[in-house]
Each structure stands twice: as C-alpha cells, then as structure tokens.
C-alpha cells in the first residue's frame, strides 16, 4: 500500500479579501510540483467567500466539478439553463463536457460561505454538459458512509463521467469503521472536515488529509472524537 499525508497548515493559501482559499493541490498562483493531483482528482479547494461576493461568469471544459457547501448558501447560474441556491447539506455536480459558462456567488449578504470544490478529470473528452444537485439527509451519513457521487447514480448518488466515488460519514459516538474501495484499482483521499481520526497509523486533525492506493484490504478508521470525514475515491491512472 502507498500513502501520502497532507497537513492542513501546509496547503496553499490565497487571500483575495473577498475570498480566502486553501488549496490541497496546485491551483492558480499556488504551484507545488509534489502536489499536482491525486490520481484523477485535480483540485480540492477549501474556500471561504465573503457575503454577496463570488466568482463571475467563467468557462470550464472536460472536467467534472463537484461543489459541497459546508456552511452558507451558494447561488449558481450557468449558460445551459440552470440557476438556483445550493445549501449546506446539498451537493452540486457539473459535468463541463464540451464547454459551460457559470457563475457562483455567496447568496447571503451577511454571512460567509464555506465550501469544498473538487475537480475530477473526465473519462473522455466531448461529453454533453450536464448539471445535478441534491440534498442528502444528515441521518443518511450519521455513523455510516453516505455516497454523494458515483459513475452510475447508485444508492441515490449524483453521477459524473468518471469511475469515482465521493462519500461522507458524520461519526458521533462511533468508534471505528472500515472504508472498502468500490474499485480495487482506485485510491482514496480522506479529507477530515472536523474532529480527529486515526487511519492506518496516521493521525488526522481538522482539515488534514491522507491518500491511500494499491490497497489490498479495507482501511480501518478510528474516531478519536466526533468527526466528519470526506472520502474521494478516484482512479489512480
């Protein structure tokens, strides 16, 4: 088994005033040759957006873009007919395909918006752009894995054009759980949203991350405190 560990404090950071962005992988002005991507995951940004501010209309192409608001509300608009509010507890997916323009703004005029944005390389170029959004119940991830994203909408998940899976668990009084890959050729990147865990001898605190691949058996996760853990499973080649 191969592993990497990314300390929260060692992520890239950009302060644009209205946007405070932390980058797990090279992005914009943050460039680190040792942190270009994890398998097919290209970006994992942890953004805090000031009230009523956001990203003006801009293009994407041939990328699967997943947005997970952690707190606050995100206002979305795109050129393929989608607009609305994505709230904490919901997940948004946008398959950019042959090309899409969109804007994303903090829908509140008095509260910050905190979100994860994940970019995953598509399985092939030239898909027709598409959009998905769904609310996932807190009960569905309390002390168990809840699947947000998959290639085939299994278990009520949103689909993307890649053999990738995004899941979350909110562990309260749970002591331990395993993570079993959906595909043995994939790897998994754990981002600890809150709390403290131990996984395969590595301790993770809030916003620390660890990646595992060439895995032969389920990964054992021990919760040292109530925790929220995101798992991004992607092909490694």
C-alpha positions in Angstrom: 0.0 0.0 0.0 1.2 3.5 -0.8 0.3 6.6 1.2 0.6 10.3 1.4 -0.2 12.7 4.2 -1.1 16.4 3.7 -1.1 18.6 6.8 -3.8 21.3 6.8 -1.3 24.0 7.6 0.8 23.1 4.5 -1.9 23.7 2.0 -1.6 26.5 -0.5 -3.3 29.7 0.7 -4.6 32.8 -1.2 -6.2 35.8 0.4 -8.1 37.9 -2.1 -10.0 39.8 0.5 -13.4 38.6 -0.5 -12.1 35.0 -1.0 -9.8 33.1 1.4 -8.8 29.9 -0.5 -6.8 26.9 0.7 -5.6 24.5 -2.0 -4.8 20.9 -1.4 -3.2 20.7 -4.9 -1.5 23.2 -7.2 -4.0 25.9 -8.3 -3.8 29.4 -9.8 -0.8 31.1 -8.2 -0.1 28.2 -5.8 2.2 25.8 -7.6 3.8 22.8 -5.9 5.4 20.1 -8.1 4.7 17.5 -5.3 1.0 18.4 -5.1 -0.3 18.4 -8.7 -3.1 15.9 -8.2 -4.2 12.7 -6.6 -4.9 10.2 -9.3 -7.8 11.6 -11.4 -8.6 14.3 -8.7 -7.1 17.5 -9.9 -8.4 20.1 -7.4 -9.7 20.2 -3.8 -10.2 23.8 -2.7 -11.5 24.9 0.7 -13.0 28.3 0.0 -14.4 31.0 2.3 -16.4 33.5 0.3 -17.5 36.9 1.7 -21.2 37.9 1.8 -22.6 38.8 -1.7 -19.2 38.1 -3.4 -18.2 35.3 -5.7 -16.9 34.1 -9.0 -18.1 36.0 -12.1 -19.1 34.0 -15.2 -16.2 31.9 -16.4 -15.7 28.8 -18.6 -14.9 25.1 -17.9 -14.4 22.2 -20.3 -13.9 18.5 -20.0 -13.9 18.4 -16.2 -16.2 17.0 -13.5 -16.8 19.7 -10.9 -18.3 18.9 -7.5 -19.2 21.6 -5.0 -20.1 20.8 -1.4 -21.2 23.8 0.7 -20.1 23.3 4.4 -21.9 26.4 5.7 -23.9 29.1 4.0 -25.7 29.2 0.7 -24.3 29.2 -2.9 -26.0 31.0 -5.8 -25.4 29.3 -9.1 -26.1 30.3 -12.7 -25.0 28.8 -16.0 -25.5 29.1 -19.7 -27.2 25.7 -20.0 -30.3 26.8 -18.2 -29.6 26.1 -14.5 -29.9 28.6 -11.7 -30.7 28.3 -8.0 -29.3 28.1 -4.5 -27.2 25.2 -3.2 -27.4 25.0 0.6 -25.2 23.3 3.2 -26.2 19.7 3.2 -26.6 19.7 -0.6 -24.1 18.6 -3.3 -23.8 20.1 -6.8 -22.2 18.4 -9.8 -21.4 20.0 -13.1 -20.0 18.0 -16.0 -18.4 20.7 -18.1 -18.0 18.5 -21.2 -17.7 20.4 -24.4 -17.9 23.7 -22.5 -20.0 25.5 -20.0 -20.0 29.1 -18.5 -21.1 29.6 -14.9 -21.0 32.0 -12.0 -21.0 31.2 -8.3 -21.8 33.7 -5.6 -22.5 33.8 -1.8 -26.2 34.1 -1.7 -26.1 35.8 1.7 -25.5 39.5 2.3 -24.3 39.0 5.9 -22.8 35.5 6.4 -19.7 33.9 4.9 -19.9 30.9 2.7 -17.6 27.9 3.2 -17.4 25.2 0.5 -15.2 22.4 -0.9 -14.8 22.4 -4.7 -13.4 19.3 -6.2 -12.3 18.8 -9.8 -12.0 15.4 -11.3 -10.7 14.6 -14.7 -13.4 13.3 -17.0 -13.2 9.8 -18.5 -13.1 11.2 -22.0 -13.4 14.5 -23.9 -16.5 15.8 -25.5 -19.4 14.8 -23.2 -22.5 16.9 -23.4 -22.6 19.3 -20.5 -25.0 18.4 -17.7 -25.9 19.6 -14.2 -27.1 17.9 -11.0 -28.0 19.0 -7.5 -29.3 17.1 -4.5 -29.9 17.3 -0.8 -28.6 14.4 1.3 -30.0 13.7 4.8 -27.9 14.0 7.8 -29.3 10.7 9.1 -28.0 9.0 5.9 -24.4 9.7 6.9 -24.7 9.5 10.7 -22.2 6.8 11.8 -22.2 5.3 8.3 -20.9 6.2 4.8 -23.3 8.1 2.6 -22.5 8.1 -1.1 -22.8 11.6 -2.8 -21.2 10.9 -6.2 -20.7 7.8 -8.4 -20.4 7.0 -12.1 -23.9 5.4 -12.1 -26.2 7.1 -9.6 -26.1 4.1 -7.3 -27.7 4.4 -3.9 -29.3 7.7 -4.9 -26.0 9.4 -5.6 -25.3 12.1 -8.3 -23.4 10.8 -11.4 -20.2 12.0 -13.1 -18.3 10.9 -16.1 -15.6 9.0 -14.2 -15.2 5.8 -12.1 -15.0 8.0 -9.0 -16.9 7.9 -5.7 -17.4 10.7 -3.1 -18.7 9.8 0.3 -19.0 11.3 3.8 -19.5 10.0 7.3 -20.5 12.0 10.3 -19.3 10.0 13.3 -20.8 10.9 16.7 -20.3 8.0 19.2 -18.9 5.6 16.6 -15.5 4.2 17.5 -14.4 2.6 14.2 -15.4 2.0 10.6 -13.8 0.5 7.5 -13.5 2.0 4.1 -13.7 -0.5 1.3 -12.8 0.6 -2.2 -15.6 0.5 -4.8 -12.9 -0.5 -7.4 -9.7 -2.2 -6.3 -7.7 -0.1 -8.9 -8.8 3.1 -7.3 -7.2 5.1 -4.5 -8.9 7.1 -1.8 -8.1 10.6 -0.4 -9.6 11.3 3.0 -10.2 15.0 4.0 -11.1 15.4 7.6 -13.7 18.1 7.8 -13.9 18.2 11.6 -12.6 16.1 14.5 -9.7 13.7 14.9 -9.2 10.2 13.4 -6.5 7.6 13.1 -6.2 5.7 9.8 -3.5 3.0 9.2 -1.4 4.5 11.9 -1.7 8.1 10.7 -3.5 10.7 12.9 -5.5 13.3 11.1 -6.8 16.5 12.7 -9.2 19.1 11.3 -8.6 19.7 7.5 -5.7 17.2 7.4 -5.8 14.8 4.5 -4.3 11.4 3.7 -4.3 9.4 0.5 -4.0 5.6 0.1 -3.7 3.4 -3.1 -2.6 0.0 -4.1 -4.8 -1.2 -1.3 -5.3 -4.9 -0.6 -7.8 -4.8 2.2 -10.4 -2.4 3.7 -8.9 0.6 5.5 -9.6 0.8 9.2 -10.6 4.3 10.5 -10.7 5.0 14.3 -12.5 8.1 15.5 -10.7 9.8 18.4 -13.5 12.4 18.7 -16.8 13.2 17.0 -15.7 13.7 13.4 -16.9 14.5 9.8 -14.8 12.7 7.1 -15.0 13.1 3.4 -13.7 10.3 1.1 -12.8 11.0 -2.5 -12.1 7.7 -4.4 -10.7 8.0 -7.9 -8.8 6.0 -10.5 -5.1 6.4 -10.0 -4.2 6.2 -13.7 
